Amino acid sequence: MKEVDEVYLIAPIKYNLIIKSLLLINTFINQMFFIKKYDRSHSLVLSKFYASQIKKKLKNKKIDVIFAPVASTEIAYLDTSIPICYLSDSSFGQLNNYYDYFSNISNFSCKEGNLIEKYALKKSVTHVYSSTWAAEYVINNYKVDKSSVFTVQFGANLDFTPQKASLNKQFDSTINFLFLGVDWQRKGGEIVVETFNLLINRGYDITLTICGCIPVLFKNDDKIKIVPFLDKNKSEEYDVLLNILYNTHLLFVPTRADCTPIVFCEANAFGIPVITTDTGGVSSIIESGVNGYTLPFTATSHDYAATIQSLLDDRVQLSNLSLNARKKFENELNWDIWGQKMREILKMTKLPNYKSESN
């Protein structure tokens, strides 16, 4: 992070055998007696273990601020006089029953998770979230002083920024759709295929690339290309991904649940408008009519088809969305802007006279 002078990394912290055993026992008890899941990541046993280990690592270190991204469990029981800035894209209570893997959690585990979140918020001087959806939740449900809560959008996870001049997208011929995601069900993959087929049957010249997973399609279609998961850390696969993004006109991901999908920031970097769902923190990235469209959660494939058809029938509007997407990336959805805003918040966090009800 170039906005600060020096960063001392505390994580990762490995479990010891005792902690592993206790987490397994809790998991077994919840599954056997309550037929519910136990969320190991929000465990009081683990939280107290983290606190003891972090305290040792902080000893004799001159640190101005502890920056704790997505680290409620790590800081909840941390005994320190160093001011803490806590960052996340959501909170335990908000995620509970929102994602499938955060559903069917036992009451015992929920109490632990909410207690950890409450203590972590209380320990922190400042609280940063990637969307207004997440920020408003902690203010309203965990009663955090709103003067200590900030919203700072994430950036695109790319090793480089494509030059604006290189984004020479043409919207007067075939329009290439992209579905980019690993979780086919949660990201709304079936809606994408249904919508795509509706538009094909209406005679539109479009293609669809499904990247990140291998879904079971109803039939073979020469207009649908499937590209399995691509590892950005492998240069050849990363180049394939970049080529796909350069040639995409519209990212179509009608997600069922999302906090802050960074892939939308990456799409904006490439001037790609996004068609998606108004759920979670999505609307903090995609503004309807500006850099894409967010439809209600109840929207059907016919609703999505109608929205996309209006763009296919008005290529000037589609081109404008593309230009706006790139502007949105340059002005908001990049890590340089994030870093500048975070620097000011971190400076505020360490001020001795800056206090909130969280302290």
Backbone hydrogen bonds in HBPLUS format (Angstrom, degrees):
<---DONOR---> <-ACCEPTOR-->    atom                        ^
c    i                          cat <-CA-CA->   ^        H-A-AA   ^      H-
h    n   atom  resd res      DA  || num        DHA   H-A  angle D-A-AA Bond
n    s   type  num  typ     dist DA aas  dist angle  dist       angle   num
A0004-VAL N   A0001-MET O   3.43 MM   3  6.21 172.9  2.43 120.6 121.9     1
A0020-LYS N   A0016-ASN O   3.09 MM   4  6.35 167.2  2.11 157.6 161.4     2
A0021-SER N   A0017-LEU O   2.98 MM   4  6.11 157.1  2.03 145.2 151.4     3
A0022-LEU N   A0018-ILE O   2.97 MM   4  6.22 160.1  2.01 151.9 157.0     4
A0023-LEU N   A0019-ILE O   2.98 MM   4  6.17 159.9  2.02 154.2 159.1     5
A0024-LEU N   A0020-LYS O   3.03 MM   4  6.23 153.5  2.10 144.6 151.9     6
A0025-ILE N   A0021-SER O   2.93 MM   4  6.18 153.1  2.00 148.0 155.6     7
A0026-ASN N   A0022-LEU O   3.00 MM   4  6.22 163.3  2.03 148.1 152.1     8
A0027-THR N   A0023-LEU O   2.98 MM   4  6.13 154.6  2.05 142.8 150.1     9
A0028-PHE N   A0024-LEU O   2.92 MM   4  6.11 159.9  1.96 147.7 152.8    10
A0029-ILE N   A0025-ILE O   2.94 MM   4  6.16 164.4  1.96 155.4 159.0    11
A0030-ASN N   A0026-ASN O   3.07 MM   4  6.19 166.8  2.09 149.3 152.6    12
A0031-GLN N   A0027-THR O   3.04 MM   4  6.19 155.8  2.10 147.6 154.4    13
A0032-MET N   A0028-PHE O   2.89 MM   4  5.95 161.6  1.93 152.8 158.1    14
A0033-PHE N   A0029-ILE O   2.94 MM   4  5.78 167.5  1.95 149.4 153.6    15
A0034-PHE N   A0030-ASN O   3.11 MM   4  5.14 140.6  2.28 117.2 128.5    16
A0036-LYS N   A0030-ASN O   3.19 MM   6  5.63 176.9  2.19 131.2 132.0    17
A0037-LYS N   A0104-ASN O   2.84 MM  67  6.01 177.5  1.84 155.1 155.6    18
A0106-SER N   A0037-LYS O   2.96 MM  69  5.78 166.2  1.98 157.3 155.0    19
A0042-HIS N   A0039-ASP O   3.18 MM   3  5.71 154.3  2.25 112.0 118.9    20
A0047-SER N   A0043-SER O   2.83 MM   4  6.05 159.6  1.87 151.3 157.8    21
A0048-LYS N   A0044-LEU O   2.98 MM   4  6.11 163.5  2.00 150.5 153.3    22
A0049-PHE N   A0045-VAL O   3.09 MM   4  6.27 149.2  2.19 140.4 149.4    23
A0050-TYR N   A0046-LEU O   2.85 MM   4  6.12 164.6  1.87 156.7 160.1    24
A0051-ALA N   A0047-SER O   2.99 MM   4  6.22 159.2  2.03 145.6 151.4    25
A0052-SER N   A0048-LYS O   3.14 MM   4  6.36 157.0  2.19 143.6 148.2    26
A0053-GLN N   A0049-PHE O   3.09 MM   4  6.37 157.9  2.14 152.2 158.3    27
A0054-ILE N   A0050-TYR O   2.81 MM   4  5.98 164.9  1.83 161.5 165.6    28
A0055-LYS N   A0051-ALA O   2.99 MM   4  6.03 157.6  2.04 143.9 150.3    29
A0056-LYS N   A0052-SER O   3.32 MM   4  6.50 151.2  2.41 136.4 142.7    30
A0057-LYS N   A0053-GLN O   3.14 MM   4  6.46 154.1  2.21 143.3 150.3    31
A0058-LEU N   A0054-ILE O   2.93 MM   4  6.17 138.0  2.11 148.8 160.4    32
A0059-LYS N   A0056-LYS O   3.28 MM   3  5.36 148.2  2.39  99.2 108.2    33
A0061-LYS N   A0058-LEU O   3.06 MM   3  5.39 155.2  2.12 136.6 132.4    34
A0066-ILE N   A0083-PRO O   2.89 MM  17  6.21 169.0  1.90 159.6 163.3    35
A0085-CYS N   A0066-ILE O   2.78 MM  19  6.10 166.3  1.80 165.9 168.3    36
A0068-ALA N   A0085-CYS O   2.80 MM  17  6.02 173.3  1.80 161.8 164.0    37
A0087-LEU N   A0068-ALA O   3.08 MM  19  6.04 166.0  2.10 124.0 127.2    38
A0070-VAL N   A0087-LEU O   2.53 MM  17  5.81 170.4  1.54 163.5 165.5    39
A0075-ILE N   A0071-ALA O   3.17 MM   4  6.37 149.5  2.27 152.3 158.5    40
A0076-ALA N   A0072-SER O   3.04 MM   4  5.78 137.9  2.22 150.3 158.2    41
A0078-LEU N   A0075-ILE O   3.10 MM   3  4.87 165.2  2.12 105.0 109.4    42
A0125-VAL N   A0084-ILE O   2.82 MM  41  5.59 153.3  1.89 148.1 155.7    43
A0126-THR N   A0084-ILE O   3.46 MM  42  6.90 161.5  2.50 147.9 153.0    44
A0086-TYR N   A0126-THR O   3.03 MM  40  6.31 164.9  2.05 156.3 151.8    45
A0128-VAL N   A0086-TYR O   2.78 MM  42  6.16 167.0  1.80 160.1 164.7    46
A0088-SER N   A0128-VAL O   2.97 MM  40  6.49 152.9  2.04 160.9 168.8    47
A0094-GLN N   A0091-SER O   3.10 MM   3  5.36 122.3  2.45 103.9 118.4    48
A0095-LEU N   A0091-SER O   3.00 MM   4  6.22 152.9  2.08 159.1 167.4    49
A0096-ASN N   A0092-PHE O   2.97 MM   4  6.09 146.9  2.09 155.5 164.3    50
A0098-TYR N   A0095-LEU O   2.80 MM   3  5.00 164.2  1.82 131.7 130.5    51
A0097-ASN N   A0102-PHE O   2.82 MM   5  5.44 166.3  1.84 126.8 131.1    52
A0102-PHE N   A0099-TYR O   3.03 MM   3  5.09 150.2  2.12 100.9 110.3    53
A0103-SER N   A0100-ASP O   3.05 MM   3  5.14 146.4  2.17 116.7 114.6    54
A0110-CYS N   A0106-SER O   2.88 MM   4  6.18 154.3  1.94 151.6 159.7    55
A0111-LYS N   A0107-ASN O   2.94 MM   4  6.15 154.6  2.00 148.3 154.1    56
A0112-GLU N   A0108-PHE O   3.16 MM   4  6.46 154.9  2.23 143.4 149.8    57
A0113-GLY N   A0109-SER O   2.88 MM   4  6.13 162.3  1.91 150.4 155.4    58
A0114-ASN N   A0110-CYS O   2.90 MM   4  6.07 165.9  1.92 153.5 156.6    59
A0115-LEU N   A0111-LYS O   2.99 MM   4  6.02 150.9  2.07 140.9 149.3    60
A0116-ILE N   A0112-GLU O   2.92 MM   4  6.13 161.3  1.96 152.9 157.6    61
A0117-GLU N   A0113-GLY O   3.03 MM   4  6.25 161.9  2.06 146.4 151.5    62
A0118-LYS N   A0114-ASN O   2.90 MM   4  6.03 159.3  1.95 143.5 149.5    63
A0119-TYR N   A0115-LEU O   2.92 MM   4  6.14 164.2  1.95 152.6 156.4    64
A0120-ALA N   A0116-ILE O   2.87 MM   4  6.02 158.7  1.91 150.9 157.3    65
A0121-LEU N   A0117-GLU O   2.98 MM   4  6.15 159.7  2.02 150.0 154.9    66
A0122-LYS N   A0118-LYS O   3.03 MM   4  6.22 151.4  2.11 143.0 151.3    67
A0123-LYS N   A0119-TYR O   2.87 MM   4  6.07 145.7  1.99 146.0 155.1    68
A0124-SER N   A0120-ALA O   3.24 MM   4  6.34 133.2  2.47 138.7 149.3    69
A0127-HIS N   A0148-SER O   2.83 MM  21  5.99 158.6  1.88 166.2 161.8    70
A0150-PHE N   A0127-HIS O   2.79 MM  23  6.18 157.7  1.84 161.2 167.2    71
A0129-TYR N   A0150-PHE O   2.82 MM  21  6.23 157.7  1.86 155.7 162.6    72
A0152-VAL N   A0129-TYR O   2.83 MM  23  6.11 152.8  1.90 155.0 164.0    73
A0135-ALA N   A0131-SER O   3.10 MM   4  6.35 164.4  2.13 147.5 152.3    74
A0136-GLU N   A0132-THR O   2.86 MM   4  5.78 170.5  1.86 150.3 153.1    75
A0138-VAL N   A0134-ALA O   3.41 MM   4  6.76 161.0  2.45 152.4 153.9    76
A0139-ILE N   A0135-ALA O   3.27 MM   4  6.52 154.4  2.34 147.2 154.6    77
A0140-ASN N   A0136-GLU O   2.97 MM   4  6.07 160.8  2.00 148.2 152.9    78
A0141-ASN N   A0137-TYR O   2.73 MM   4  5.66 158.1  1.77 155.2 161.8    79
A0142-TYR N   A0138-VAL O   3.04 MM   4  4.81 141.4  2.19 110.6 121.9    80
A0144-VAL N   A0138-VAL O   3.29 MM   6  6.06 166.6  2.31 133.3 136.3    81
A0148-SER N   A0145-ASP O   2.99 MM   3  5.77 164.8  2.01 123.8 128.7    82
A0149-VAL N   A0146-LYS O   3.22 MM   3  5.09 162.4  2.26 101.4 106.7    83
A0158-LEU N   A0156-ALA O   2.99 MM   2  5.64 131.8  2.23 104.4  90.2    84
A0166-SER N   A0163-GLN O   2.90 MM   3  5.31 142.1  2.05 108.8 120.1    85
A0167-LEU N   A0164-LYS O   3.14 MM   3  5.49 159.3  2.18 109.3 115.8    86
A0175-ILE N   A0205-ASP O   3.13 MM  30  6.61 161.4  2.17 150.3 152.2    87
A0207-THR N   A0175-ILE O   3.06 MM  32  6.48 149.7  2.15 147.5 150.1    88
A0249-HIS N   A0176-ASN O   2.93 MM  73  5.28 163.1  1.96 143.3 148.7    89
A0250-LEU N   A0176-ASN O   3.27 MM  74  6.51 149.6  2.37 157.4 154.9    90
A0177-PHE N   A0207-THR O   2.75 MM  30  5.87 172.2  1.75 147.7 149.5    91
A0209-THR N   A0177-PHE O   2.96 MM  32  6.24 153.5  2.04 137.3 144.4    92
A0178-LEU N   A0250-LEU O   2.91 MM  72  6.29 138.5  2.08 158.6 163.4    93
A0252-PHE N   A0178-LEU O   2.84 MM  74  5.89 163.9  1.86 152.5 158.0    94
A0179-PHE N   A0209-THR O   2.84 MM  30  6.19 165.9  1.86 164.4 166.9    95
A0211-CYS N   A0179-PHE O   2.80 MM  32  6.09 175.1  1.80 175.6 176.9    96
A0181-GLY N   A0211-CYS O   3.00 MM  30  6.45 159.4  2.04 167.2 170.5    97
A0187-LYS N   A0183-ASP O   2.99 MM   4  5.90 155.2  2.06 152.5 159.3    98
A0189-GLY N   A0184-TRP O   2.86 MM   5  5.02 161.5  1.90 171.8 165.8    99
A0188-GLY N   A0185-GLN O   3.09 MM   3  5.38 161.9  2.13 110.3 115.3   100
A0256-ARG N   A0186-ARG O   2.66 MM  70  5.23 173.3  1.66 171.1 169.6   101
A0192-VAL N   A0188-GLY O   3.24 MM   4  6.58 150.2  2.33 148.2 156.9   102
A0193-VAL N   A0189-GLY O   3.16 MM   4  6.55 159.9  2.20 155.3 158.1   103
A0194-GLU N   A0190-GLU O   3.03 MM   4  6.22 166.7  2.05 150.8 154.7   104
A0195-THR N   A0191-ILE O   2.89 MM   4  5.97 162.1  1.92 148.5 153.8   105
A0196-PHE N   A0192-VAL O   2.84 MM   4  5.98 161.0  1.87 150.6 156.6   106
A0197-ASN N   A0193-VAL O   2.97 MM   4  6.14 161.3  2.01 150.4 154.5   107
A0198-LEU N   A0194-GLU O   3.09 MM   4  6.34 150.4  2.18 142.9 150.9   108
A0199-LEU N   A0195-THR O   3.08 MM   4  6.40 156.9  2.14 151.8 157.1   109
A0200-ILE N   A0196-PHE O   2.92 MM   4  6.20 151.3  2.00 148.5 157.4   110
A0201-ASN N   A0197-ASN O   2.94 MM   4  6.09 160.7  1.98 147.4 152.1   111
A0202-ARG N   A0199-LEU O   3.15 MM   3  4.99 136.8  2.35  91.0 103.3   112
A0204-TYR N   A0199-LEU O   3.22 MM   5  5.86 167.1  2.24 156.1 152.6   113
A0203-GLY N   A0200-ILE O   2.91 MM   3  5.21 158.6  1.96 110.7 115.8   114
A0208-LEU N   A0223-LYS O   2.95 MM  15  6.31 161.4  1.98 165.4 167.4   115
A0225-LYS N   A0208-LEU O   2.81 MM  17  6.26 161.0  1.84 159.6 166.1   116
A0210-ILE N   A0225-LYS O   2.75 MM  15  6.14 163.5  1.78 164.9 170.8   117
A0227-VAL N   A0210-ILE O   2.74 MM  17  6.03 170.8  1.75 160.6 163.1   118
A0212-GLY N   A0227-VAL O   2.93 MM  15  6.44 149.9  2.02 155.4 165.2   119
A0224-ILE N   A0221-ASP O   3.10 MM   3  5.47 166.5  2.12 114.2 117.7   120
A0234-LYS N   A0231-ASP O   3.06 MM   3  5.62 166.1  2.08 117.6 122.0   121
A0238-TYR N   A0234-LYS O   2.85 MM   4  5.99 157.8  1.90 160.9 168.2   122
A0239-ASP N   A0235-SER O   2.94 MM   4  6.08 152.2  2.02 145.7 152.2   123
A0240-VAL N   A0236-GLU O   3.18 MM   4  6.48 146.6  2.30 138.0 146.6   124
A0241-LEU N   A0237-GLU O   3.07 MM   4  6.40 156.8  2.13 146.8 152.2   125
A0242-LEU N   A0238-TYR O   2.97 MM   4  6.27 161.4  2.00 151.2 156.0   126
A0243-ASN N   A0239-ASP O   2.97 MM   4  6.15 158.1  2.02 146.2 152.0   127
A0244-ILE N   A0240-VAL O   3.01 MM   4  6.30 152.2  2.09 146.9 154.4   128
A0245-LEU N   A0241-LEU O   2.98 MM   4  6.30 160.6  2.02 153.6 158.4   129
A0246-TYR N   A0242-LEU O   2.88 MM   4  6.13 157.1  1.93 152.3 158.7   130
A0247-ASN N   A0243-ASN O   3.20 MM   4  6.35 140.8  2.37 138.3 147.4   131
A0247-ASN N   A0244-ILE O   3.14 MM   3  5.27 128.6  2.42  96.8 110.0   132
A0248-THR N   A0245-LEU O   3.33 MM   3  5.15 168.3  2.34 102.1 105.4   133
A0251-LEU N   A0273-PRO O   2.97 MM  22  6.25 172.8  1.98 169.8 168.2   134
A0275-ILE N   A0251-LEU O   2.83 MM  24  6.23 163.8  1.86 166.6 172.2   135
A0253-VAL N   A0275-ILE O   3.00 MM  22  6.29 148.9  2.10 164.9 174.8   136
A0255-THR N   A0253-VAL O   2.80 MM   2  5.46 137.4  1.98 106.8  93.6   137
A0281-GLY N   A0258-ASP O   3.34 MM  23  6.67 142.2  2.50 131.1 141.0   138
A0281-GLY N   A0259-CYS O   3.03 MM  22  4.82 121.8  2.38 115.4 131.5   139
A0264-PHE N   A0261-PRO O   3.01 MM   3  5.77 154.6  2.08 118.0 124.3   140
A0265-CYS N   A0262-ILE O   2.91 MM   3  5.09 125.0  2.22 101.7 116.2   141
A0266-GLU N   A0262-ILE O   3.05 MM   4  6.48 152.9  2.13 150.6 158.6   142
A0267-ALA N   A0263-VAL O   2.95 MM   4  6.19 148.5  2.05 139.6 148.0   143
A0268-ASN N   A0264-PHE O   3.06 MM   4  6.30 155.8  2.12 141.4 147.2   144
A0269-ALA N   A0265-CYS O   3.07 MM   4  6.41 144.5  2.20 142.3 151.7   145
A0270-PHE N   A0267-ALA O   3.01 MM   3  5.27 133.2  2.24 102.3 114.9   146
A0272-ILE N   A0267-ALA O   2.86 MM   5  4.97 162.3  1.90 138.8 139.1   147
A0271-GLY N   A0268-ASN O   2.96 MM   3  4.86 161.6  2.00 106.8 109.3   148
A0274-VAL N   A0291-ASN O   3.21 MM  17  6.68 154.3  2.27 133.3 137.9   149
A0293-TYR N   A0274-VAL O   2.87 MM  19  6.41 149.9  1.96 151.2 158.9   150
A0276-THR N   A0293-TYR O   2.91 MM  17  6.29 167.6  1.92 166.7 170.8   151
A0295-LEU N   A0276-THR O   2.91 MM  19  6.33 164.4  1.93 144.1 144.1   152
A0279-THR N   A0277-THR O   2.95 MM   2  5.61 123.1  2.28 109.0  92.5   153
A0278-ASP N   A0295-LEU O   2.75 MM  17  5.51 162.2  1.78 148.6 148.0   154
A0282-VAL N   A0279-THR O   3.13 MM   3  5.87 163.8  2.16 145.6 147.4   155
A0284-SER N   A0281-GLY O   3.11 MM   3  5.67 159.3  2.15 115.8 122.3   156
A0285-ILE N   A0282-VAL O   2.88 MM   3  5.57 162.9  1.91 121.9 127.8   157
A0286-ILE N   A0282-VAL O   2.98 MM   4  6.18 169.4  1.99 158.3 160.4   158
A0290-VAL N   A0287-GLU O   2.89 MM   3  5.33 162.5  1.92 137.8 139.0   159
A0291-ASN N   A0287-GLU O   3.32 MM   4  5.89 144.7  2.46 143.1 153.1   160
A0289-GLY N   A0292-GLY O   2.78 MM   3  5.76 145.6  1.90 166.5 175.9   161
A0299-ALA N   A0296-PRO O   2.98 MM   3  5.35 164.7  2.00 115.0 119.5   162
A0303-ASP N   A0300-THR O   3.01 MM   3  5.10 121.7  2.37  97.1 111.8   163
A0304-TYR N   A0300-THR O   3.03 MM   4  6.44 159.8  2.07 153.9 159.1   164
A0305-ALA N   A0301-SER O   2.85 MM   4  5.99 153.8  1.92 141.4 149.5   165
A0306-ALA N   A0302-HIS O   2.99 MM   4  6.16 149.3  2.08 140.0 147.4   166
A0307-THR N   A0303-ASP O   3.13 MM   4  6.44 157.2  2.18 147.6 152.8   167
A0308-ILE N   A0304-TYR O   2.93 MM   4  6.17 170.6  1.94 157.7 160.1   168
A0309-GLN N   A0305-ALA O   2.79 MM   4  5.79 153.6  1.86 143.9 152.3   169
A0310-SER N   A0306-ALA O   3.15 MM   4  6.30 149.0  2.25 139.8 146.3   170
A0311-LEU N   A0308-ILE O   2.98 MM   3  5.16 129.0  2.25  99.8 113.6   171
A0312-LEU N   A0308-ILE O   2.91 MM   4  6.28 153.4  1.98 151.0 159.5   172
A0313-ASP N   A0309-GLN O   2.89 MM   4  6.04 138.2  2.06 145.1 155.9   173
A0314-ASP N   A0311-LEU O   3.09 MM   3  4.94 146.6  2.20  95.0 105.2   174
A0317-GLN N   A0314-ASP O   3.10 MM   3  5.55 122.9  2.44 107.6 119.9   175
A0318-LEU N   A0314-ASP O   3.25 MM   4  6.65 155.4  2.32 145.7 152.9   176
A0319-SER N   A0315-ARG O   2.90 MM   4  6.05 154.3  1.96 142.6 149.2   177
A0320-ASN N   A0316-VAL O   2.91 MM   4  6.17 151.6  1.99 145.8 153.8   178
A0321-LEU N   A0317-GLN O   2.97 MM   4  6.25 153.3  2.04 148.6 155.2   179
A0322-SER N   A0318-LEU O   3.14 MM   4  6.41 148.4  2.25 140.4 148.7   180
A0323-LEU N   A0319-SER O   3.04 MM   4  6.41 155.4  2.10 148.1 154.0   181
A0324-ASN N   A0320-ASN O   2.88 MM   4  6.11 158.1  1.93 150.4 156.8   182
A0325-ALA N   A0321-LEU O   2.86 MM   4  6.02 145.8  1.98 142.1 151.4   183
A0326-ARG N   A0322-SER O   3.22 MM   4  6.54 157.9  2.27 147.8 151.8   184
A0327-LYS N   A0323-LEU O   3.08 MM   4  6.38 156.7  2.14 144.3 151.1   185
A0328-LYS N   A0324-ASN O   2.80 MM   4  6.01 153.7  1.87 148.3 155.7   186
A0329-PHE N   A0325-ALA O   3.02 MM   4  6.33 150.7  2.11 144.9 152.5   187
A0330-GLU N   A0326-ARG O   2.97 MM   4  6.29 163.0  2.00 152.0 155.9   188
A0331-ASN N   A0327-LYS O   2.89 MM   4  6.03 153.9  1.96 152.1 158.6   189
A0332-GLU N   A0328-LYS O   2.88 MM   4  5.61 144.3  2.00 142.1 150.0   190
A0333-LEU N   A0328-LYS O   3.11 MM   5  6.32 162.6  2.14 137.5 143.0   191
A0338-TRP N   A0334-ASN O   3.15 MM   4  6.44 161.2  2.19 145.7 151.6   192
A0339-GLY N   A0335-TRP O   2.80 MM   4  5.86 158.2  1.85 141.2 146.6   193
A0340-GLN N   A0336-ASP O   3.03 MM   4  6.29 156.5  2.08 147.2 152.9   194
A0341-LYS N   A0337-ILE O   3.06 MM   4  6.30 162.7  2.09 153.7 157.7   195
A0342-MET N   A0338-TRP O   2.85 MM   4  6.03 158.3  1.90 151.8 158.8   196
A0343-ARG N   A0339-GLY O   2.89 MM   4  6.02 150.0  1.98 145.1 152.6   197
A0345-ILE N   A0341-LYS O   3.17 MM   4  6.51 153.6  2.25 144.7 152.2   198
A0346-LEU N   A0342-MET O   2.78 MM   4  6.00 159.9  1.82 157.1 162.3   199
A0347-LYS N   A0343-ARG O   2.94 MM   4  6.12 153.4  2.01 146.6 153.7   200
A0348-MET N   A0344-GLU O   3.04 MM   4  6.21 150.1  2.13 138.2 146.4   201
A0349-THR N   A0345-ILE O   2.85 MM   4  6.09 145.3  1.97 142.2 152.5   202
A0350-LYS N   A0346-LEU O   3.26 MM   4  6.52 149.8  2.36 145.8 150.3   203
A0351-LEU N   A0348-MET O   3.22 MM   3  5.36 153.2  2.30 102.7 110.7   204
A0354-TYR N   A0351-LEU O   3.14 MM   3  5.37 165.4  2.16 110.9 115.2   205
A0359-ASN N   A0356-SER O   3.11 MM   3  5.84 167.9  2.12 121.1 124.3   206
